């Protein structure tokens, strides 16, 4: 009768729930990767923490909460540089929705004592967001 149908529905939804939980545990829900290809070390201030990303290193934060988080980059100047400048997205806001992957790449140029660091941020989110790219403006 009726109660059997209810039991079947409950067990199906439990199975679905378990499958979703299992599949999520492998893949980070949200991740931010800092890749420092610049000559000097950088420190990223994010969610009240300082994340050190030494030159040549890649640091990945996984399972970051959803939301909007401001970040700021503090950079050190390598030996031999007499002046420094920063360009690109050295600070800003990370917008994280479910399954977002953000990659921040730092690169630099050192020419005649002048050190310039560049930050470039790419996100898996931008393309899918209609607010960013209205289909019918």
TIKEBA-930699 format. One record per atom (N, C-alpha, C): atom name; residue in one letter; x, y, z. Coordinates in nm, 4 decimals, padded with zeros to 6 digits. Example, Ala and Ser with C-alpha at 12.3 -4.5 7.8 and 13.67 -1.06 7.14 Angstrom:
# residues 2
N / A / 01.3190 / -00.5690 / 00.7800 .
CA / A / 01.2300 / -00.4500 / 00.7800 .
C / A / 01.3200 / -00.3300 / 00.7800 .
N / S / 01.2850 / -00.2250 / 00.7080 .
CA / S / 01.3670 / -00.1060 / 00.7140 .
C / S / 01.2900 / 00.0030 / 00.7870 .
//
This chain:
# residues 137
N / X / 00.0813 / -00.1201 / 00.0000 .
CA / X / 00.0000 / 00.0000 / 00.0000 .
C / X / 00.0848 / 00.1254 / 00.0000 .
N / X / 00.0308 / 00.2241 / 00.0673 .
CA / X / 00.0929 / 00.3565 / 00.0656 .
C / X / 00.2262 / 00.3618 / 00.1398 .
N / X / 00.2341 / 00.2967 / 00.2558 .
CA / X / 00.3552 / 00.3095 / 00.3363 .
C / X / 00.4773 / 00.2496 / 00.2655 .
N / X / 00.4558 / 00.1447 / 00.1847 .
CA / X / 00.5672 / 00.0861 / 00.1093 .
C / X / 00.6263 / 00.1893 / 00.0136 .
N / X / 00.5393 / 00.2607 / -00.0549 .
CA / X / 00.5828 / 00.3611 / -00.1515 .
C / X / 00.6671 / 00.4677 / -00.0815 .
N / X / 00.6232 / 00.5070 / 00.0373 .
CA / X / 00.6971 / 00.6078 / 00.1139 .
C / X / 00.8376 / 00.5564 / 00.1488 .
N / X / 00.8453 / 00.4300 / 00.1913 .
CA / X / 00.9755 / 00.3720 / 00.2266 .
C / X / 01.0689 / 00.3697 / 00.1064 .
N / X / 01.0154 / 00.3330 / -00.0098 .
CA / X / 01.0974 / 00.3275 / -00.1313 .
C / X / 01.1511 / 00.4670 / -00.1637 .
N / X / 01.0647 / 00.5668 / -00.1556 .
CA / X / 01.1064 / 00.7041 / -00.1848 .
C / X / 01.2159 / 00.7501 / -00.0890 .
N / X / 01.1974 / 00.7172 / 00.0394 .
CA / X / 01.2969 / 00.7587 / 00.1385 .
C / X / 01.4317 / 00.6921 / 00.1089 .
N / X / 01.4300 / 00.5617 / 00.0768 .
CA / X / 01.5583 / 00.4963 / 00.0514 .
C / X / 01.6222 / 00.5471 / -00.0772 .
N / X / 01.5423 / 00.5803 / -00.1790 .
CA / X / 01.5997 / 00.6359 / -00.3019 .
C / X / 01.6657 / 00.7700 / -00.2727 .
N / X / 01.5967 / 00.8561 / -00.1973 .
CA / X / 01.6569 / 00.9867 / -00.1705 .
C / X / 01.7813 / 00.9734 / -00.0828 .
N / X / 01.7834 / 00.8741 / 00.0069 .
CA / X / 01.9041 / 00.8509 / 00.0864 .
C / X / 02.0205 / 00.8076 / -00.0019 .
N / X / 01.9925 / 00.7191 / -00.0968 .
CA / X / 02.0971 / 00.6720 / -00.1880 .
C / X / 02.1519 / 00.7902 / -00.2684 .
N / X / 02.0624 / 00.8743 / -00.3193 .
CA / X / 02.1049 / 00.9910 / -00.3962 .
C / X / 02.1909 / 01.0823 / -00.3097 .
N / X / 02.1471 / 01.1037 / -00.1852 .
CA / X / 02.2210 / 01.1900 / -00.0933 .
C / X / 02.3610 / 01.1327 / -00.0695 .
N / X / 02.3691 / 01.0024 / -00.0464 .
CA / X / 02.4986 / 00.9395 / -00.0225 .
C / X / 02.5895 / 00.9527 / -00.1447 .
N / X / 02.5335 / 00.9307 / -00.2631 .
CA / X / 02.6131 / 00.9434 / -00.3849 .
C / X / 02.6673 / 01.0847 / -00.4000 .
N / X / 02.5837 / 01.1831 / -00.3686 .
CA / X / 02.6299 / 01.3220 / -00.3817 .
C / X / 02.7414 / 01.3487 / -00.2826 .
N / X / 02.7262 / 01.3000 / -00.1607 .
CA / X / 02.8296 / 01.3234 / -00.0594 .
C / X / 02.9611 / 01.2569 / -00.1013 .
N / X / 02.9524 / 01.1361 / -00.1540 .
CA / X / 03.0721 / 01.0635 / -00.1946 .
C / X / 03.1416 / 01.1366 / -00.3092 .
N / X / 03.0656 / 01.1808 / -00.4087 .
CA / X / 03.1285 / 01.2438 / -00.5246 .
C / X / 03.1897 / 01.3786 / -00.4878 .
N / X / 03.1364 / 01.4465 / -00.3876 .
CA / X / 03.1894 / 01.5771 / -00.3500 .
C / X / 03.3217 / 01.5655 / -00.2766 .
N / X / 03.3398 / 01.4583 / -00.2018 .
CA / X / 03.4579 / 01.4504 / -00.1172 .
C / X / 03.5870 / 01.4425 / -00.1988 .
N / X / 03.5804 / 01.3893 / -00.3212 .
CA / X / 03.7014 / 01.3788 / -00.4032 .
C / X / 03.7438 / 01.5151 / -00.4560 .
N / X / 03.6479 / 01.5872 / -00.5080 .
CA / X / 03.6771 / 01.7111 / -00.5776 .
C / X / 03.6589 / 01.8283 / -00.4828 .
N / X / 03.7567 / 01.9198 / -00.4735 .
CA / X / 03.7371 / 02.0356 / -00.3855 .
C / X / 03.6165 / 02.1166 / -00.4316 .
N / X / 03.5400 / 02.1633 / -00.3351 .
CA / X / 03.4180 / 02.2356 / -00.3684 .
C / X / 03.4564 / 02.3680 / -00.4328 .
N / X / 03.5358 / 02.4464 / -00.3645 .
CA / X / 03.5899 / 02.5692 / -00.4229 .
C / X / 03.7396 / 02.5660 / -00.4013 .
N / X / 03.8148 / 02.6106 / -00.5010 .
CA / X / 03.9591 / 02.6136 / -00.4787 .
C / X / 04.0168 / 02.7425 / -00.5342 .
N / X / 04.1201 / 02.7887 / -00.4670 .
CA / X / 04.1955 / 02.9045 / -00.5137 .
C / X / 04.3405 / 02.8606 / -00.5213 .
N / X / 04.4015 / 02.8802 / -00.6376 .
CA / X / 04.5405 / 02.8412 / -00.6568 .
C / X / 04.6238 / 02.9663 / -00.6810 .
N / X / 04.7299 / 02.9797 / -00.6033 .
CA / X / 04.8243 / 03.0911 / -00.6216 .
C / X / 04.9512 / 03.0328 / -00.6836 .
N / X / 04.9855 / 03.0791 / -00.8014 .
CA / X / 05.1050 / 03.0303 / -00.8712 .
C / X / 05.2001 / 03.1478 / -00.8856 .
N / X / 05.3128 / 03.1393 / -00.8157 .
CA / X / 05.4061 / 03.2517 / -00.8165 .
C / X / 05.5224 / 03.2263 / -00.9113 .
N / X / 05.5107 / 03.2820 / -01.0329 .
CA / X / 05.6200 / 03.2737 / -01.1299 .
C / X / 05.7066 / 03.3992 / -01.1254 .
N / X / 05.6805 / 03.4866 / -01.0286 .
CA / X / 05.7575 / 03.6107 / -01.0169 .
C / X / 05.8908 / 03.5826 / -00.9484 .
N / X / 05.9842 / 03.6753 / -00.9649 .
CA / X / 06.1179 / 03.6572 / -00.9071 .
C / X / 06.1166 / 03.6703 / -00.7547 .
N / X / 06.0240 / 03.7510 / -00.7023 .
CA / X / 06.0178 / 03.7701 / -00.5580 .
C / X / 05.9022 / 03.6937 / -00.4954 .
N / X / 05.9088 / 03.6759 / -00.3643 .
CA / X / 05.8005 / 03.6082 / -00.2919 .
C / X / 05.6794 / 03.7001 / -00.2813 .
N / X / 05.5625 / 03.6397 / -00.2686 .
CA / X / 05.4431 / 03.7194 / -00.2414 .
C / X / 05.3714 / 03.6632 / -00.1193 .
N / X / 05.2965 / 03.7518 / -00.0556 .
CA / X / 05.2105 / 03.7119 / 00.0558 .
C / X / 05.0714 / 03.7612 / 00.0208 .
N / X / 04.9742 / 03.6718 / 00.0283 .
CA / X / 04.8375 / 03.7100 / -00.0035 .
C / X / 04.7588 / 03.7183 / 00.1259 .
N / X / 04.7005 / 03.8355 / 00.1505 .
CA / X / 04.6122 / 03.8517 / 00.2667 .
C / X / 04.4715 / 03.8155 / 00.2208 .
N / X / 04.4121 / 03.7173 / 00.2889 .
CA / X / 04.2847 / 03.6636 / 00.2441 .
C / X / 04.2119 / 03.6064 / 00.3641 .
N / X / 04.0904 / 03.6489 / 00.3884 .
CA / X / 04.0092 / 03.6017 / 00.5020 .
C / X / 04.0838 / 03.6160 / 00.6349 .
N / X / 04.1576 / 03.7253 / 00.6498 .
CA / X / 04.2289 / 03.7478 / 00.7757 .
C / X / 04.3514 / 03.6617 / 00.7942 .
N / X / 04.3945 / 03.5926 / 00.6903 .
CA / X / 04.5154 / 03.5111 / 00.6993 .
C / X / 04.6181 / 03.5635 / 00.6014 .
N / X / 04.7447 / 03.5375 / 00.6308 .
CA / X / 04.8510 / 03.5688 / 00.5354 .
C / X / 04.8990 / 03.4384 / 00.4749 .
N / X / 04.8885 / 03.4277 / 00.3437 .
CA / X / 04.9314 / 03.3064 / 00.2760 .
C / X / 05.0600 / 03.3373 / 00.2014 .
N / X / 05.1686 / 03.2753 / 00.2464 .
CA / X / 05.2980 / 03.2991 / 00.1823 .
C / X / 05.3101 / 03.2107 / 00.0593 .
N / X / 05.3459 / 03.2732 / -00.0524 .
CA / X / 05.3667 / 03.1984 / -00.1761 .
C / X / 05.5074 / 03.2321 / -00.2268 .
N / X / 05.6072 / 03.1514 / -00.1877 .
CA / X / 05.7440 / 03.1804 / -00.2289 .
C / X / 05.7596 / 03.1742 / -00.3802 .
N / X / 05.8587 / 03.2440 / -00.4314 .
CA / X / 05.8877 / 03.2447 / -00.5746 .
C / X / 05.9028 / 03.1009 / -00.6259 .
N / X / 05.8334 / 03.0713 / -00.7365 .
CA / X / 05.8428 / 02.9382 / -00.7959 .
C / X / 05.7496 / 02.8353 / -00.7354 .
N / X / 05.6697 / 02.8753 / -00.6371 .
CA / X / 05.5824 / 02.7802 / -00.5691 .
C / X / 05.4368 / 02.7953 / -00.6124 .
N / X / 05.3612 / 02.6884 / -00.5911 .
CA / X / 05.2166 / 02.6909 / -00.6143 .
C / X / 05.1500 / 02.6513 / -00.4831 .
N / X / 05.0581 / 02.7349 / -00.4366 .
CA / X / 04.9853 / 02.7055 / -00.3135 .
C / X / 04.8386 / 02.6933 / -00.3508 .
N / X / 04.7759 / 02.5837 / -00.3085 .
CA / X / 04.6344 / 02.5680 / -00.3398 .
C / X / 04.5522 / 02.5624 / -00.2115 .
N / X / 04.4480 / 02.6455 / -00.2079 .
CA / X / 04.3521 / 02.6407 / -00.0978 .
C / X / 04.2305 / 02.5668 / -00.1500 .
N / X / 04.1862 / 02.4657 / -00.0772 .
CA / X / 04.0695 / 02.3917 / -00.1234 .
C / X / 03.9558 / 02.4070 / -00.0236 .
N / X / 03.8368 / 02.3768 / -00.0710 .
CA / X / 03.7158 / 02.3838 / 00.0104 .
C / X / 03.7009 / 02.5189 / 00.0787 .
N / X / 03.7209 / 02.6230 / 00.0010 .
CA / X / 03.7007 / 02.7584 / 00.0512 .
C / X / 03.5507 / 02.7836 / 00.0547 .
N / X / 03.5036 / 02.8520 / 00.1572 .
CA / X / 03.3604 / 02.8793 / 00.1684 .
C / X / 03.3105 / 02.9614 / 00.0503 .
N / X / 03.1816 / 02.9475 / 00.0243 .
CA / X / 03.1202 / 03.0311 / -00.0782 .
C / X / 03.1097 / 03.1735 / -00.0259 .
N / X / 03.1111 / 03.2690 / -00.1188 .
CA / X / 03.0954 / 03.4079 / -00.0775 .
C / X / 03.1917 / 03.4967 / -00.1534 .
N / X / 03.1979 / 03.6218 / -00.1092 .
CA / X / 03.2897 / 03.7173 / -00.1702 .
C / X / 03.3962 / 03.7512 / -00.0674 .
N / X / 03.5200 / 03.7400 / -00.1070 .
CA / X / 03.6314 / 03.7653 / -00.0148 .
C / X / 03.7292 / 03.8619 / -00.0796 .
N / X / 03.7654 / 03.9628 / -00.0054 .
CA / X / 03.8650 / 04.0553 / -00.0578 .
C / X / 04.0037 / 03.9968 / -00.0338 .
N / X / 04.0939 / 04.0268 / -00.1242 .
CA / X / 04.2318 / 03.9815 / -00.1069 .
C / X / 04.3246 / 04.0959 / -00.1443 .
N / X / 04.4440 / 04.0872 / -00.0937 .
CA / X / 04.5457 / 04.1885 / -00.1201 .
C / X / 04.6787 / 04.1153 / -00.1328 .
N / X / 04.7649 / 04.1597 / -00.2233 .
CA / X / 04.8947 / 04.0956 / -00.2404 .
C / X / 05.0049 / 04.1873 / -00.1907 .
N / X / 05.0905 / 04.1329 / -00.1051 .
CA / X / 05.2090 / 04.2046 / -00.0585 .
C / X / 05.3262 / 04.1346 / -00.1270 .
N / X / 05.4128 / 04.2103 / -00.1910 .
CA / X / 05.5214 / 04.1434 / -00.2623 .
C / X / 05.6559 / 04.1915 / -00.2114 .
N / X / 05.7545 / 04.1024 / -00.2206 .
CA / X / 05.8896 / 04.1422 / -00.1820 .
C / X / 05.9705 / 04.1631 / -00.3098 .
N / X / 06.0667 / 04.2502 / -00.2999 .
CA / X / 06.1464 / 04.2886 / -00.4159 .
C / X / 06.2739 / 04.2042 / -00.4157 .
N / X / 06.3038 / 04.1394 / -00.5275 .
CA / X / 06.4241 / 04.0545 / -00.5299 .
C / X / 06.5522 / 04.1387 / -00.5239 .
N / X / 06.6605 / 04.0737 / -00.4859 .
CA / X / 06.7905 / 04.1416 / -00.4789 .
C / X / 06.8269 / 04.1985 / -00.6150 .
N / X / 06.8860 / 04.3166 / -00.6147 .
CA / X / 06.9279 / 04.3758 / -00.7406 .
C / X / 06.8280 / 04.4758 / -00.7967 .
N / X / 06.7080 / 04.4773 / -00.7400 .
CA / X / 06.6076 / 04.5723 / -00.7899 .
C / X / 06.6174 / 04.7015 / -00.7103 .
N / X / 06.6149 / 04.8143 / -00.7796 .
CA / X / 06.6239 / 04.9429 / -00.7111 .
C / X / 06.4878 / 05.0121 / -00.7055 .
N / X / 06.3977 / 04.9757 / -00.7965 .
CA / X / 06.2628 / 05.0313 / -00.7906 .
C / X / 06.1643 / 04.9208 / -00.8239 .
N / X / 06.0388 / 04.9409 / -00.7835 .
CA / X / 05.9401 / 04.8351 / -00.8051 .
C / X / 05.8045 / 04.8938 / -00.8385 .
N / X / 05.7302 / 04.8189 / -00.9174 .
CA / X / 05.5934 / 04.8573 / -00.9507 .
C / X / 05.5099 / 04.7307 / -00.9588 .
N / X / 05.3807 / 04.7443 / -00.9359 .
CA / X / 05.2900 / 04.6301 / -00.9430 .
C / X / 05.1791 / 04.6630 / -01.0405 .
N / X / 05.1434 / 04.5652 / -01.1233 .
CA / X / 05.0363 / 04.5850 / -01.2196 .
C / X / 04.9415 / 04.4662 / -01.2173 .
N / X / 04.8222 / 04.4865 / -01.2722 .
CA / X / 04.7264 / 04.3773 / -01.2794 .
C / X / 04.6405 / 04.3702 / -01.1550 .
N / X / 04.5919 / 04.2497 / -01.1266 .
CA / X / 04.4943 / 04.2310 / -01.0196 .
C / X / 04.5627 / 04.1925 / -00.8885 .
N / X / 04.6411 / 04.2849 / -00.8360 .
CA / X / 04.7148 / 04.2589 / -00.7121 .
C / X / 04.6216 / 04.2556 / -00.5915 .
N / X / 04.5057 / 04.3196 / -00.6054 .
CA / X / 04.4066 / 04.3119 / -00.4991 .
C / X / 04.2704 / 04.3131 / -00.5655 .
N / X / 04.1682 / 04.2734 / -00.4897 .
CA / X / 04.0349 / 04.2679 / -00.5480 .
C / X / 03.9462 / 04.1782 / -00.4654 .
N / X / 03.8482 / 04.1197 / -00.5309 .
CA / X / 03.7520 / 04.0351 / -00.4609 .
C / X / 03.7419 / 03.9014 / -00.5328 .
N / X / 03.7528 / 03.7928 / -00.4562 .
CA / X / 03.7274 / 03.6603 / -00.5114 .
C / X / 03.5788 / 03.6342 / -00.4949 .
N / X / 03.5120 / 03.5980 / -00.6029 .
CA / X / 03.3704 / 03.5639 / -00.5931 .
C / X / 03.3586 / 03.4134 / -00.6093 .
N / X / 03.3163 / 03.3480 / -00.5017 .
CA / X / 03.3119 / 03.2025 / -00.5029 .
C / X / 03.1688 / 03.1532 / -00.4966 .
N / X / 03.1313 / 03.0763 / -00.5992 .
CA / X / 03.0058 / 03.0042 / -00.5923 .
C / X / 03.0428 / 02.8569 / -00.5934 .
N / X / 02.9465 / 02.7682 / -00.5814 .
CA / X / 02.9777 / 02.6249 / -00.5715 .
C / X / 03.0599 / 02.5793 / -00.6915 .
N / X / 03.1689 / 02.5113 / -00.6627 .
CA / X / 03.2522 / 02.4550 / -00.7684 .
C / X / 03.3430 / 02.5550 / -00.8358 .
N / X / 03.3604 / 02.6713 / -00.7764 .
CA / X / 03.4455 / 02.7736 / -00.8389 .
C / X / 03.5919 / 02.7363 / -00.8252 .
N / X / 03.6650 / 02.7585 / -00.9325 .
CA / X / 03.8102 / 02.7412 / -00.9272 .
C / X / 03.8711 / 02.8735 / -00.9714 .
N / X / 03.9587 / 02.9262 / -00.8879 .
CA / X / 04.0232 / 03.0539 / -00.9192 .
C / X / 04.1728 / 03.0297 / -00.9265 .
N / X / 04.2357 / 03.0874 / -01.0273 .
CA / X / 04.3799 / 03.0753 / -01.0427 .
C / X / 04.4393 / 03.2153 / -01.0446 .
N / X / 04.5348 / 03.2387 / -00.9553 .
CA / X / 04.6036 / 03.3673 / -00.9513 .
C / X / 04.7489 / 03.3397 / -00.9907 .
N / X / 04.7931 / 03.4032 / -01.0987 .
CA / X / 04.9299 / 03.3814 / -01.1457 .
C / X / 05.0071 / 03.5121 / -01.1341 .
N / X / 05.1216 / 03.5050 / -01.0676 .
CA / X / 05.2104 / 03.6208 / -01.0554 .
C / X / 05.3293 / 03.6004 / -01.1472 .
N / X / 05.3620 / 03.7032 / -01.2256 .
CA / X / 05.4811 / 03.6992 / -01.3098 .
C / X / 05.5551 / 03.8305 / -01.2883 .
N / X / 05.6798 / 03.8362 / -01.3318 .
CA / X / 05.7531 / 03.9609 / -01.3106 .
C / X / 05.8556 / 03.9831 / -01.4202 .
N / X / 05.8985 / 04.1083 / -01.4285 .
CA / X / 06.0052 / 04.1472 / -01.5202 .
C / X / 06.1039 / 04.2297 / -01.4392 .
N / X / 06.2316 / 04.2003 / -01.4548 .
CA / X / 06.3349 / 04.2794 / -01.3880 .
C / X / 06.4275 / 04.3312 / -01.4969 .
N / X / 06.4209 / 04.4616 / -01.5222 .
CA / X / 06.5038 / 04.5201 / -01.6282 .
C / X / 06.5700 / 04.6473 / -01.5750 .
N / X / 06.7000 / 04.6524 / -01.5841 .
CA / X / 06.7778 / 04.7700 / -01.5417 .
C / X / 06.7415 / 04.8165 / -01.4004 .
N / X / 06.7320 / 04.7198 / -01.3093 .
CA / X / 06.7051 / 04.7531 / -01.1701 .
C / X / 06.5593 / 04.7805 / -01.1390 .
N / X / 06.4756 / 04.7821 / -01.2418 .
CA / X / 06.3338 / 04.8113 / -01.2207 .
C / X / 06.2538 / 04.6809 / -01.2227 .
N / X / 06.1894 / 04.6503 / -01.1091 .
CA / X / 06.1148 / 04.5253 / -01.0930 .
C / X / 05.9661 / 04.5538 / -01.1069 .
N / X / 05.9008 / 04.4815 / -01.1974 .
CA / X / 05.7554 / 04.4950 / -01.2116 .
C / X / 05.6922 / 04.3582 / -01.1914 .
N / X / 05.5960 / 04.3520 / -01.1008 .
CA / X / 05.5231 / 04.2271 / -01.0772 .
C / X / 05.3826 / 04.2430 / -01.1348 .
N / X / 05.3344 / 04.1361 / -01.1992 .
CA / X / 05.2007 / 04.1360 / -01.2590 .
C / X / 05.1185 / 04.0265 / -01.1929 .
N / X / 04.9916 / 04.0547 / -01.1690 .
CA / X / 04.9016 / 03.9521 / -01.1164 .
C / X / 04.7873 / 03.9353 / -01.2140 .
N / X / 04.7570 / 03.8112 / -01.2452 .
CA / X / 04.6450 / 03.7846 / -01.3341 .
C / X / 04.5550 / 03.6808 / -01.2682 .
N / X / 04.4260 / 03.7103 / -01.2641 .
CA / X / 04.3302 / 03.6220 / -01.1969 .
C / X / 04.2342 / 03.5670 / -01.3012 .
N / X / 04.2234 / 03.4352 / -01.3065 .
CA / X / 04.1211 / 03.3747 / -01.3922 .
C / X / 04.0320 / 03.2889 / -01.3046 .
N / X / 03.9060 / 03.2809 / -01.3427 .
CA / X / 03.8096 / 03.2091 / -01.2616 .
C / X / 03.7210 / 03.1248 / -01.3508 .
N / X / 03.6822 / 03.0088 / -01.2994 .
CA / X / 03.5909 / 02.9228 / -01.3752 .
C / X / 03.4492 / 02.9778 / -01.3686 .
N / X / 03.4301 / 03.0805 / -01.2873 .
CA / X / 03.2951 / 03.1321 / -01.2632 .
C / X / 03.2496 / 03.2307 / -01.3697 .
N / X / 03.3401 / 03.3213 / -01.4099 .
CA / X / 03.3030 / 03.4346 / -01.4951 .
C / X / 03.2123 / 03.4001 / -01.6124 .
N / X / 03.2484 / 03.2957 / -01.6839 .
CA / X / 03.1790 / 03.2628 / -01.8077 .
C / X / 03.0321 / 03.2309 / -01.7828 .
N / X / 03.0052 / 03.1644 / -01.6730 .
CA / X / 02.8692 / 03.1168 / -01.6490 .
C / X / 02.7778 / 03.2223 / -01.5888 .
N / X / 02.8327 / 03.3330 / -01.5489 .
CA / X / 02.7515 / 03.4308 / -01.4792 .
C / X / 02.6842 / 03.5261 / -01.5745 .
N / X / 02.5511 / 03.5283 / -01.5696 .
CA / X / 02.4773 / 03.6143 / -01.6610 .
C / X / 02.4906 / 03.7608 / -01.6238 .
N / X / 02.5123 / 03.7899 / -01.4952 .
CA / X / 02.5290 / 03.9297 / -01.4539 .
C / X / 02.6517 / 03.9899 / -01.5224 .
N / X / 02.7558 / 03.9078 / -01.5353 .
CA / X / 02.8801 / 03.9559 / -01.5957 .
C / X / 02.8656 / 03.9708 / -01.7463 .
N / X / 02.8066 / 03.8686 / -01.8084 .
CA / X / 02.7936 / 03.8674 / -01.9536 .
C / X / 02.6465 / 03.8555 / -01.9922 .
N / X / 02.5742 / 03.9673 / -01.9920 .
CA / X / 02.4336 / 03.9573 / -02.0268 .
C / X / 02.4181 / 03.9096 / -02.1717 .
N / X / 02.3312 / 03.8124 / -02.1934 .
CA / X / 02.3130 / 03.7585 / -02.3280 .
C / X / 02.2408 / 03.8624 / -02.4148 .
N / X / 02.1382 / 03.9267 / -02.3585 .
CA / X / 02.0680 / 04.0330 / -02.4321 .
C / X / 02.0857 / 04.1649 / -02.3580 .
N / X / 02.1884 / 04.2415 / -02.3918 .
CA / X / 02.2122 / 04.3661 / -02.3171 .
C / X / 02.0989 / 04.4664 / -02.3376 .
//
